[in-house]
């Protein structure tokens, strides 16, 4: 990426980038000096992440960090606070600070209800160095994108928290660009206007634990759920980008070979003492006794040594007996007790594999590579040597937005031209436009195919299964439905990725996510079938429920008449099968024999119209009216269908003999 010579001399990053709060300002800001532990400074901003010795981010609000160790009362209190609403925290700031102190977190609230942060002395320079290195790399990527697109001004979205030090630093470097912070689901969903770039300056999975991008206040979230939220957030970023837009991810690199053993030689006695002290504070695989400056240790432990969790000063003072490490010999440090604090932060996984898996759905990879700036290499060279092994520092990914093979508008036109859609989009019931409905329909078809559908006479089942079992009697489009049936698990997984744990509501629409399904690899033909399942394969289902009359089947019969006789019958069988499955999924109950008889009767009517060129739907309906005894009986039959009283279709005169309460029960009438 661009070297430092391309970076403006003016820089935000300096020792006071965190906005340190002076002691004389404590009273006006409502800060209690007793809430500030030794070895830390209060500040308005904080590093993006610092591992707490209890696990999680030391700058989290307690929604995940050691959350399961809290009492129900403390959990309720933490759930009630919001950084943007100080009135909620103001009355309880002392209790909140007590909880945070016990949890090892570095956030506190003032008596005014506003949060401030505690910055450990030893992390200041290291945090600023990391921010500067990230800013340098991002600078190069922005320059390259501007050169590629020939645009003077870019709209760049940042998937990070509002206090990220990168934002003011980059804003100073690029006054001509607009930087937009995307730190909540609301902003991801409501942002107006497309973006040129989206930058994610932190670990993909860590992003999920950003408070405003978190599903709920809890820590016990599974890896599968984490992955679902990562897909969801990256998918939102994709939708915000212009067609030529790019995403850039830069984050600390997790060790690739965590259990590999390496030989590390520290170049100074102070560095060796620091490592031995580290092994006394944290739980390591072995107890290191420093007789020299060389150690054999795992990659994981060395990575943690270079990026240690925060430990309170009082803990260190207690361990060291209030002495400094500089005043102690290696022998004395060797004799210190072991605290066995855990080093596990729950983020140990193959970054390259997971990033590629998630990002490749939406973006075409330009590069995915590790990064170690020269300044870091120089610092490491002074401190230690590791032979052929090189420690991990940052991992970067640049990808370009994938173009869609098919759009929703393309599918709308194709479905309209197919003459099979059973319902106009404007009249579509909400429940049908859902993953649940599509999945239920496919499940019904699967049961029919595997002969596990119960409650239906075998004669009906045999005729319904014909197109599923015999290729000769199968309409071509049904092959795509069969492929969808084999992808039930895949569809269920995608549902959790576009609406993880119902963050957008209990119903997950499917039509608005057809383009997402395309990105996940569903071909156009299968997407068309999903669209038709939602709208209905012909009007058979709506006619069966009494909402329309048989004339609505004219588009299907006209289409069938353009085909050869065998293919025409296959089309009608396909519509009958799909309509049956859609009706069952819609009602969530099995069809009664009378309903199936009515469905098959409609099928026979279509066959008659298609095979007899002299017969049209008007003449056929006239015949049916005469057969049932006139318009009135026909109207009564339609009303009974709408009331789902199919058992009375042919015995409706019996209803006259029913008592008043029986009629109310049949009509599901409730006077209240």
Residue, then its C-alpha position, 0 to 999 in steps of 0.5 A: x500500500x501507499x508509503x508514509x510519504x503519501x500521508x499528509x503531515x497533519x495527523x490526529x494520532x498523538x499521545x492525547x488522541x484518547x482525549x485524556x481527562x484532567x484531574x481538575x475537570x473531574x468535578x465538572x464532569x461528575x467523575x469520582x476519582x475513587x473509580x479510577x484504578x491505579x495505572x490507568x487514565x480516564x479518557x473520552x475515547x478508547x482502543x477498539x479492543x483490549x482483551x480482559x483477563x475475564x474474557x471479552x472486550x475490556x471496553x464492552x458494556x458488560x453485555x457479553x463480558x463475564x455476563x453469566x457470572x452476574x446476579x439477575x439484579x445486576x444483569x437487569x441493571x446492565x440491560x437498562x443502560x444505554x450510552x446515548x441515554x444518560x438519564x438511565x444510568x445517572x441514578x445507578x452509576x455507582x452500582x454500574x461502576x461496581x459491577x464493571x470493576x468486578x468484571x475487569x472492564x475499563x469503562x465507568x459512568x460519571x454521576x451525570x450518567x455519561x460513560x468514560x474510559x480507563x486507558x492503561x498506561x502500557x497500552x497507549x503507545x501500542x494502541x496508537x501504533x496499531x491505529x496508525x498502521x491500520x490508517x496507513x494501509x486504509x489510506x493506500x486502499x482509498x487512494x487506489x480506489x479513487x484512482x481506479x474510479x476517477x472520483x474526487x470525492x468518495x462516500x465511505x462506510x465504516x463498520x465500527x464504533x463511533x469512538x474508533x480513533x481511525x475515524x478522526x485520523x482518516x478524516x484529517x487525511x481525507x477532508x474531501x471524502x465523507x466517512x459514515x459510521x455504521x455501528x448499528x443494525x438501524x444504520x445498516x438498514x436505513x442509510x440513504x444513498x450508495x457507498x463507494x467503499x465499506x471498511x471494516x477495521x476489526x475482526x469479523x466475528x468481533x464486530x458481532x459483539x459491538x454493543x449496537x450490533x449485538x442481538x441481545x444482552x448475552x454471551x452464550x452465542x454459538x459459532x453458528x449464530x456468530x456466523x449468521x450475524x457475520x453473513x447478515x452484516x456483510x450482506x447489509x454492507x453489500x447492499x449499500x455499495x455501488x456496483x463497482x464498490x469495494x470492501x476492505x477488512x483489516x484486523x489483528x491476525x489470529x495465529x494460524x498454527x496455534x499449537x506449533x512450538x517455536x523457539x524464541x530468544x529474547x534479546x534483553x533480560x527485561x524482555x525475558x523477565x516480562x515473559x516469565x512474569x506473563x507465564x506466572x499471571x496466565x495459564x500456560x502449557x508449561x511453567x517456564x523457568x528462565x535460566x537463559x533468554x531462550x524459550x520453547x513455547x507455542x505460537x498461541x502463547x507467544x501471540x498472547x504475550x505480544x497482545x496480553x489481556x489487561x490485568x489490574x495494577x493491584x493484581x500485579x502489585x499483589x503478585x510482585x509484592x509492590x516491587x517493580x519488575x526492573x528491580x527483580x532478578x529472573x530468579x525472584x520472578x521464577x519463584x513468584x506464585x502462579x495465578x493461572x488467568x485464562x488466555x482463551x478469548x474464544x476467537x481461535x479459528x482459521x481466519x483466512x478460511x472463515x473470511x473467504x467463506x463469508x466474504x466470497x458470497x458477496x465479493x470477488x477477492x482482490x487480495x487476502x494477505x497478512x501485513x506486518x509494517x516495517x515499524x513493527x518488524x523493526x521493533x520485534x527485531x530489537x526485542x526478540x528473534x524467532x528463527x524462520x517463524x514470523x509472528x502474526x500481526x494484521x490480516x487484510x482483505x480487499x474485495x469488489x462487489x459481485x454483480x448479480x446474475x439475475x435481479x428481482x425485476x428480471x424474475x418479476x418479468x419472467x414470472x409474469x410472462x410464464x402465465x402461471x402466477x396465481x396471485x398478483x403481487x399487490x394482493x399477496x398475503x404477507x404470510x406467503x412471502x416468507x421462508x417459512x412458507x416456501x420451506x413448508x411447501x417443499x417439505x410437503x412435496x418431500x413427504x409426497x415423494x417419500x410416501x410419508x404424507x399421511x391422511x390422503x387416500x392412496x389413489x390420490x397420492x399415486x396420481x400426485x406422485x406421478x410427475x415426481x417418479x416418472x420423468x415421462x410425466x414430469x413437466x420440465x420446471x418440476x426438475x428445478x423444484x426437485x433441486x430445491x427440495x434437495x436444498x432444504x437445509x441450505x435454505x434454512x441456513x440462509x434464512x438465519x443469515x438474512x434474519x438472524x434470530x429474528x432481528x428484522x421481525x419474526x417473519x423472514x420475507x423471501x421475495x426481497x432476498x431473492x437476489x441474496x439467494x442468487x449470491x448464495x448460488x441458486x440459479x435463475x430457474x430455481x429462484x423462479x420456482x420460489x417466486x411461483x411458490x409464493x404467488x401460487x402455481x396457477x390460480x388452483x389454490x385460490x379457486x379451491x378456497x373460493x376466492x376466484x372462479x374457474x375462469x382464472x385458469x384460462x392463462x394456464x389452459x391457453x399455455x397448455x394448448x400451445x404444447x403437445x398433448x403429453x407436455x400439456x398434461x405434464x404441465x397440468x399435473x405439475x400445477x396440480x401437485x404444486x397447488x396441493x403442496x402450497x394449499x397444505x403449507x398455507x393452511x398448515x393442516x392436511x387436506x380433507x378428502x373432499x378438498x382433494x376431490x375438488x382439486x382433482x375435479x378442477x384438474x379434470x376441468x383443465x384437461x377437458x378445456x385443453x384437449x377439447x378446442x371447442x370447449x371454453x371456460x364459459x361453456x364449462x361453467x354453464x355445464x357445472x351450474x346446470x349440474x349442481x342445480x343453478x346459480x344459487x347452489x353454485x354460490x353456496x358452494x363457493x361460500x362453503x369453500x371460503x369457510x373451509x366447509x368442504x364436507x357440506x359441498x354436496x350436502x349443503x341442504x343439511x345445514x338447514x336442519x342445524x340448530x343456531x349454535x351448531x351454525x355459529x360453531x361451523x361458521x366460527x362465529x364469536x359474538x364478542 
